[in-house]
Amino acid sequence: MKKELFDLLNSKDNFIFDFDGTLTNNEPLQYLVHVKNCKQYGFELSKEDFKKLIIHQQISVIHQNLCNLFNYNFDFEKLKKDLPAFYKEIVEQYEPKLNSYFLDILSEFPNKKLYVLSNESEEFLKYYLSKWNVLFKFTKLISSYTTSKFKILDNIKEYIGENSNTCVIFEDAQKYLTYAKNQGFTTVGVEHEFNKGDLVADYIIEEE
C-alpha cells in the first residue's frame, strides 16, 4: 500500500465501501447483465447508454431510463427479478473477485470498522460477501436499493453512530464522491473501465 493512502486511512476510524465497481470490478459484468436484459425484448444497449443511464443508478431510475430510452413499457417487477438472476448466471461464468486494495486494507487495518453502502439489496450483498468469506468483516451493510444514497450520506450518524469526519468513503461514482466530500467525508475514488479519468477525490486507486 502506498504511504499516501496509508496515512490517509490511518487517520480515520470508519471505512465505508460501495459494492459495484468498488469492492469488486464487476461493472463490465453489470453491462453484460443489462445487455442480456435488453436483448430479451429485442433491444441493443450500448456501453455509452449503460454509462450514462444505468451505472450507479437505483433500480427505479434504471427502469424509468430504460422505458424512455427504448420507448417501451418494461415491467418493473419483472426487471427486479431478472437483473439479479442474470447477474448470477454471468457471475458463474466470470467469477468476479474482490479488488486487491481491499485485501490490503484488511491486512493493514484489522481494527477499523468496515461498512458497505450500496444501491444493491441487502440480500445481494450478503450473498456475495459470504461467497468471498468477508461478510463477517463488516460491522453493517447499508442498502440504498430503495432509499437515496444521498439521504443516507446526509444522515450517516443515524446509520453507523459516527460523524462524517471520522469516515472514509470508497466509491467509483463521481456524483457520490463529490456529495460525500461536501458532507465532510474523506473520499477515495476507485477507478475502472467506465470511469477512468473522470474521478476527483482525496485519493484515487488506479484500475487493477
C-alpha positions as a Markdown table, in Angstrom:
| # | Residue | x | y | z |
|---|---|---|---|---|
| 1 | Met | 0.0 | 0.0 | 0.0 |
| 2 | Lys | 1.3 | 3.4 | -0.9 |
| 3 | Lys | 2.3 | 5.7 | 2.0 |
| 4 | Glu | -0.1 | 8.4 | 0.9 |
| 5 | Leu | -3.1 | 6.1 | 1.1 |
| 6 | Phe | -1.9 | 4.5 | 4.3 |
| 7 | Asp | -1.5 | 7.9 | 6.1 |
| 8 | Leu | -5.0 | 9.0 | 4.8 |
| 9 | Leu | -6.7 | 5.8 | 6.1 |
| 10 | Asn | -4.8 | 5.6 | 9.3 |
| 11 | Ser | -6.2 | 9.0 | 10.4 |
| 12 | Lys | -9.9 | 7.7 | 10.2 |
| 13 | Asp | -11.8 | 5.1 | 12.1 |
| 14 | Asn | -14.6 | 4.1 | 9.7 |
| 15 | Phe | -14.3 | 2.8 | 6.2 |
| 16 | Ile | -17.5 | 2.8 | 4.0 |
| 17 | Phe | -17.4 | 0.9 | 0.7 |
| 18 | Asp | -19.7 | 1.0 | -2.3 |
| 19 | Phe | -20.0 | -2.5 | -3.8 |
| 20 | Asp | -20.4 | -2.5 | -7.6 |
| 21 | Gly | -17.2 | -1.2 | -9.2 |
| 22 | Thr | -15.6 | -0.5 | -5.8 |
| 23 | Leu | -15.2 | -3.7 | -3.7 |
| 24 | Thr | -15.1 | -5.7 | -7.0 |
| 25 | Asn | -14.5 | -4.6 | -10.6 |
| 26 | Asn | -17.8 | -6.0 | -11.8 |
| 27 | Glu | -19.1 | -3.1 | -13.9 |
| 28 | Pro | -18.2 | -5.0 | -17.1 |
| 29 | Leu | -20.3 | -7.8 | -15.8 |
| 30 | Gln | -23.1 | -5.4 | -14.9 |
| 31 | Tyr | -23.0 | -4.2 | -18.5 |
| 32 | Leu | -23.4 | -7.8 | -19.8 |
| 33 | Val | -26.4 | -8.2 | -17.4 |
| 34 | His | -28.2 | -5.2 | -18.8 |
| 35 | Val | -27.3 | -6.2 | -22.4 |
| 36 | Lys | -28.9 | -9.6 | -21.7 |
| 37 | Asn | -32.0 | -8.0 | -20.2 |
| 38 | Cys | -32.5 | -5.6 | -23.1 |
| 39 | Lys | -31.9 | -8.4 | -25.7 |
| 40 | Gln | -34.8 | -10.4 | -24.4 |
| 41 | Tyr | -37.0 | -7.6 | -25.7 |
| 42 | Gly | -35.1 | -7.1 | -28.9 |
| 43 | Phe | -33.2 | -4.0 | -27.9 |
| 44 | Glu | -29.4 | -3.3 | -28.0 |
| 45 | Leu | -27.8 | -1.4 | -25.1 |
| 46 | Ser | -24.6 | 0.4 | -25.9 |
| 47 | Lys | -21.8 | 1.0 | -23.5 |
| 48 | Glu | -22.4 | 4.7 | -23.8 |
| 49 | Asp | -26.0 | 4.4 | -22.8 |
| 50 | Phe | -25.1 | 2.0 | -20.0 |
| 51 | Lys | -22.6 | 4.5 | -18.6 |
| 52 | Lys | -25.0 | 7.4 | -19.0 |
| 53 | Leu | -28.3 | 5.9 | -17.9 |
| 54 | Ile | -27.7 | 2.7 | -15.9 |
| 55 | Ile | -24.5 | 2.6 | -14.0 |
| 56 | His | -24.7 | 3.9 | -10.3 |
| 57 | Gln | -28.5 | 4.2 | -10.5 |
| 58 | Gln | -31.2 | 2.8 | -8.3 |
| 59 | Ile | -33.5 | 0.2 | -9.8 |
| 60 | Ser | -36.4 | 2.6 | -10.1 |
| 61 | Val | -34.3 | 5.1 | -12.0 |
| 62 | Ile | -32.9 | 2.3 | -14.2 |
| 63 | His | -36.4 | 1.2 | -15.0 |
| 64 | Gln | -37.5 | 4.7 | -16.0 |
| 65 | Asn | -34.4 | 5.3 | -18.1 |
| 66 | Leu | -34.9 | 2.1 | -20.0 |
| 67 | Cys | -38.5 | 2.9 | -20.7 |
| 68 | Asn | -37.5 | 6.3 | -22.0 |
| 69 | Leu | -34.5 | 5.1 | -24.0 |
| 70 | Phe | -36.4 | 2.4 | -25.9 |
| 71 | Asn | -39.9 | 3.9 | -25.7 |
| 72 | Tyr | -41.1 | 0.6 | -24.2 |
| 73 | Asn | -43.0 | -0.1 | -21.0 |
| 74 | Phe | -40.7 | -2.5 | -19.2 |
| 75 | Asp | -42.4 | -4.5 | -16.4 |
| 76 | Phe | -40.8 | -3.1 | -13.2 |
| 77 | Glu | -41.4 | -6.3 | -11.1 |
| 78 | Lys | -40.0 | -8.5 | -13.8 |
| 79 | Leu | -37.0 | -6.2 | -14.1 |
| 80 | Lys | -36.3 | -6.6 | -10.3 |
| 81 | Lys | -36.4 | -10.3 | -10.7 |
| 82 | Asp | -34.5 | -10.6 | -14.0 |
| 83 | Leu | -31.5 | -8.5 | -13.2 |
| 84 | Pro | -30.3 | -10.5 | -10.1 |
| 85 | Ala | -31.0 | -13.7 | -11.9 |
| 86 | Phe | -29.0 | -12.7 | -15.0 |
| 87 | Tyr | -26.2 | -11.4 | -12.7 |
| 88 | Lys | -25.9 | -14.8 | -11.0 |
| 89 | Glu | -25.8 | -16.5 | -14.4 |
| 90 | Ile | -23.0 | -14.3 | -15.6 |
| 91 | Val | -21.0 | -14.4 | -12.3 |
| 92 | Glu | -20.9 | -18.2 | -12.6 |
| 93 | Gln | -19.1 | -17.8 | -16.0 |
| 94 | Tyr | -16.7 | -15.0 | -15.0 |
| 95 | Glu | -16.2 | -15.3 | -11.2 |
| 96 | Pro | -15.5 | -11.7 | -10.2 |
| 97 | Lys | -13.0 | -11.2 | -7.3 |
| 98 | Leu | -12.6 | -8.7 | -4.5 |
| 99 | Asn | -10.3 | -5.9 | -5.5 |
| 100 | Ser | -6.8 | -6.4 | -4.2 |
| 101 | Tyr | -6.7 | -3.0 | -2.5 |
| 102 | Phe | -9.5 | -4.1 | -0.2 |
| 103 | Leu | -7.5 | -7.2 | 0.9 |
| 104 | Asp | -4.5 | -4.9 | 1.6 |
| 105 | Ile | -6.8 | -2.7 | 3.8 |
| 106 | Leu | -7.9 | -5.8 | 5.8 |
| 107 | Ser | -4.3 | -6.7 | 6.3 |
| 108 | Glu | -3.1 | -3.2 | 7.3 |
| 109 | Phe | -6.1 | -2.1 | 9.3 |
| 110 | Pro | -7.6 | -5.1 | 11.1 |
| 111 | Asn | -9.3 | -2.9 | 13.8 |
| 112 | Lys | -11.1 | -0.4 | 11.7 |
| 113 | Lys | -14.9 | -0.5 | 11.3 |
| 114 | Leu | -16.0 | -1.5 | 7.8 |
| 115 | Tyr | -19.4 | -0.8 | 6.2 |
| 116 | Val | -21.0 | -1.3 | 2.8 |
| 117 | Leu | -23.2 | 1.4 | 1.4 |
| 118 | Ser | -24.6 | 0.2 | -1.9 |
| 119 | Asn | -27.5 | 0.5 | -4.3 |
| 120 | Glu | -27.7 | -3.3 | -4.2 |
| 121 | Ser | -30.2 | -5.1 | -2.0 |
| 122 | Glu | -29.0 | -6.4 | 1.4 |
| 123 | Glu | -29.8 | -10.0 | 0.2 |
| 124 | Phe | -27.5 | -9.5 | -2.8 |
| 125 | Leu | -24.7 | -8.0 | -0.6 |
| 126 | Lys | -24.9 | -10.8 | 1.9 |
| 127 | Tyr | -24.7 | -13.5 | -0.8 |
| 128 | Tyr | -21.6 | -12.2 | -2.5 |
| 129 | Leu | -19.7 | -11.1 | 0.6 |
| 130 | Ser | -20.4 | -14.5 | 2.1 |
| 131 | Lys | -19.2 | -16.2 | -1.1 |
| 132 | Trp | -15.9 | -14.3 | -0.7 |
| 133 | Asn | -15.8 | -15.1 | 3.0 |
| 134 | Val | -15.6 | -11.5 | 4.2 |
| 135 | Leu | -19.1 | -10.8 | 5.4 |
| 136 | Phe | -18.0 | -11.2 | 9.0 |
| 137 | Lys | -15.5 | -8.4 | 8.5 |
| 138 | Phe | -18.3 | -5.8 | 8.1 |
| 139 | Thr | -19.9 | -4.0 | 11.0 |
| 140 | Lys | -23.0 | -3.2 | 9.0 |
| 141 | Leu | -24.5 | -3.5 | 5.4 |
| 142 | Ile | -26.5 | -0.4 | 4.4 |
| 143 | Ser | -28.6 | -0.8 | 1.3 |
| 144 | Ser | -29.8 | 2.2 | -0.7 |
| 145 | Tyr | -31.8 | -0.1 | -3.0 |
| 146 | Thr | -35.0 | 1.7 | -2.2 |
| 147 | Thr | -33.6 | 4.7 | -0.4 |
| 148 | Ser | -31.5 | 7.6 | -1.8 |
| 149 | Lys | -27.8 | 7.1 | -1.1 |
| 150 | Phe | -27.6 | 10.9 | -0.8 |
| 151 | Lys | -30.1 | 10.9 | 2.1 |
| 152 | Ile | -28.1 | 8.2 | 3.8 |
| 153 | Leu | -24.9 | 10.2 | 3.5 |
| 154 | Asp | -26.8 | 13.2 | 4.9 |
| 155 | Asn | -27.7 | 11.2 | 8.0 |
| 156 | Ile | -24.8 | 8.8 | 8.3 |
| 157 | Lys | -24.7 | 9.1 | 12.1 |
| 158 | Glu | -28.2 | 7.6 | 12.3 |
| 159 | Tyr | -26.9 | 4.6 | 10.4 |
| 160 | Ile | -23.5 | 4.0 | 12.0 |
| 161 | Gly | -23.4 | 6.2 | 15.1 |
| 162 | Glu | -20.4 | 8.2 | 13.8 |
| 163 | Asn | -19.9 | 11.6 | 12.2 |
| 164 | Ser | -18.8 | 12.0 | 8.6 |
| 165 | Asn | -15.5 | 13.5 | 9.6 |
| 166 | Thr | -14.5 | 10.1 | 11.1 |
| 167 | Cys | -15.3 | 8.3 | 7.8 |
| 168 | Val | -13.6 | 7.4 | 4.5 |
| 169 | Ile | -15.9 | 6.8 | 1.6 |
| 170 | Phe | -14.7 | 4.4 | -1.1 |
| 171 | Glu | -16.7 | 5.0 | -4.4 |
| 172 | Asp | -16.5 | 4.7 | -8.1 |
| 173 | Ala | -19.2 | 7.2 | -8.8 |
| 174 | Gln | -18.2 | 10.8 | -9.0 |
| 175 | Lys | -21.6 | 12.1 | -8.0 |
| 176 | Tyr | -21.3 | 10.3 | -4.7 |
| 177 | Leu | -17.7 | 11.3 | -4.2 |
| 178 | Thr | -18.5 | 14.9 | -4.7 |
| 179 | Tyr | -21.5 | 14.8 | -2.4 |
| 180 | Ala | -19.7 | 12.9 | 0.3 |
| 181 | Lys | -16.8 | 15.4 | 0.2 |
| 182 | Asn | -19.2 | 18.3 | 0.7 |
| 183 | Gln | -20.7 | 16.5 | 3.7 |
| 184 | Gly | -17.3 | 16.2 | 5.4 |
| 185 | Phe | -16.2 | 12.7 | 4.4 |
| 186 | Thr | -12.7 | 11.8 | 3.3 |
| 187 | Thr | -13.1 | 10.4 | -0.2 |
| 188 | Val | -11.3 | 7.6 | -2.1 |
| 189 | Gly | -12.2 | 7.0 | -5.8 |
| 190 | Val | -11.8 | 3.6 | -7.3 |
| 191 | Glu | -11.0 | 3.6 | -11.0 |
| 192 | His | -12.3 | 1.1 | -13.6 |
| 193 | Glu | -13.1 | 0.9 | -17.3 |
| 194 | Phe | -16.3 | 3.0 | -17.1 |
| 195 | Asn | -14.9 | 5.9 | -15.0 |
| 196 | Lys | -11.2 | 6.1 | -15.9 |
| 197 | Gly | -10.0 | 9.7 | -16.0 |
| 198 | Asp | -13.3 | 11.0 | -14.6 |
| 199 | Leu | -12.7 | 10.8 | -10.8 |
| 200 | Val | -11.8 | 13.6 | -8.4 |
| 201 | Ala | -11.2 | 12.6 | -4.7 |
| 202 | Asp | -8.7 | 12.8 | -1.9 |
| 203 | Tyr | -7.1 | 9.7 | -3.3 |
| 204 | Ile | -7.6 | 7.7 | -6.5 |
| 205 | Ile | -7.0 | 3.9 | -6.5 |
| 206 | Glu | -6.0 | 3.1 | -10.1 |
| 207 | Glu | -7.7 | 0.4 | -12.2 |
| 208 | Glu | -6.4 | -3.1 | -11.4 |
